[in-house]
Amino acid sequence: MPIFYDVTIELVTVFCTECSSWFACAWSREEARESAGRHEAQCHPNVFTVRNKIARRAREKASVPPKV
């Protein structure tokens, strides 16, 4: 995953490990995630798609009760 978060008391700074010139600052982690998501969708679409599929499957597994 090419996105790296640096969280301080006041700001969340987001860096892309594959694009050395791209970074973003946000007031909250949610804003940082949105900015990182837009960057990934535009510059790294395959990584973005795979990460979203993995997250969706994890949510689906967590919502299914275990078989007894």
C-alpha positions in Angstrom: 0.0 0.0 0.0 1.6 3.3 -1.1 0.0 5.6 1.5 1.7 6.5 4.8 0.0 8.6 7.6 1.9 10.8 10.0 -0.4 11.9 12.8 0.5 14.7 15.1 -1.6 16.5 17.7 -2.8 19.2 15.2 -2.5 17.7 11.7 -2.6 14.5 9.8 0.0 14.4 7.0 -0.4 11.9 4.3 2.5 10.8 2.1 2.6 8.5 -0.9 5.6 6.1 -0.7 5.5 5.6 -4.5 5.1 9.3 -5.5 7.8 11.2 -3.7 6.3 14.6 -4.6 2.8 13.9 -3.4 1.6 14.7 0.2 -1.5 16.2 1.8 -2.4 17.7 5.2 -5.7 17.4 6.9 -7.3 18.3 10.2 -8.7 14.8 10.8 -7.9 11.2 9.8 -11.2 11.0 7.8 -10.2 14.0 5.7 -6.8 12.4 5.2 -8.3 9.1 4.1 -10.5 10.9 1.6 -7.5 12.7 0.1 -5.4 9.6 0.1 -8.3 7.7 -1.6 -8.6 10.3 -4.3 -4.9 10.1 -4.9 -4.8 6.3 -5.0 -7.8 6.2 -7.4 -6.1 8.6 -9.7 -2.5 7.5 -9.6 -2.6 3.9 -8.3 -6.0 2.5 -9.5 -5.1 -1.2 -9.1 -3.8 -0.8 -5.6 -6.9 1.2 -4.7 -9.3 -1.4 -6.1 -7.5 -4.3 -4.4 -7.4 -2.6 -1.0 -11.1 -1.8 -1.2 -12.0 -5.4 -2.2 -9.9 -6.7 0.8 -11.6 -4.3 3.2 -15.1 -5.2 1.9 -14.5 -8.9 2.2 -13.2 -8.4 5.8 -16.4 -6.5 6.7 -18.5 -9.2 5.1 -16.7 -12.0 7.0 -17.1 -10.0 10.3 -20.8 -9.6 9.8 -21.5 -13.3 9.1 -22.1 -15.2 12.4 -20.0 -18.3 12.9 -21.5 -21.7 12.0 -22.2 -24.0 14.9 
